[in-house]
């Protein structure tokens, strides 16, 4: 279990979706609302570091992914 230092929410990484595409994360936030954001982390090795937005793995985020893949989000 991880407790976010940003949102103070507790989550299990295996039950989360990690998004490093800023535009995709923005669209998820617009569609779902900020309540779905679990965390924002700085991840990767020294050469490939990036921000990752963490959302719960649930039917709502699955639907967002489907809309994103269809260019409808």
Secondary structure as GFF3:
##gff-version 3
##sequence-region A 1 73
A	DSSP	beta_strand	2	3	.	.	.	ID=ss1
A	DSSP	beta_strand	10	11	.	.	.	ID=ss2
A	DSSP	three_ten_helix	13	15	.	.	.	ID=ss3
A	DSSP	beta_strand	16	19	.	.	.	ID=ss4
A	DSSP	alpha_helix	22	32	.	.	.	ID=ss5
A	DSSP	three_ten_helix	34	36	.	.	.	ID=ss6
A	DSSP	beta_strand	37	43	.	.	.	ID=ss7
A	DSSP	beta_strand	50	56	.	.	.	ID=ss8
A	DSSP	alpha_helix	59	69	.	.	.	ID=ss9
###
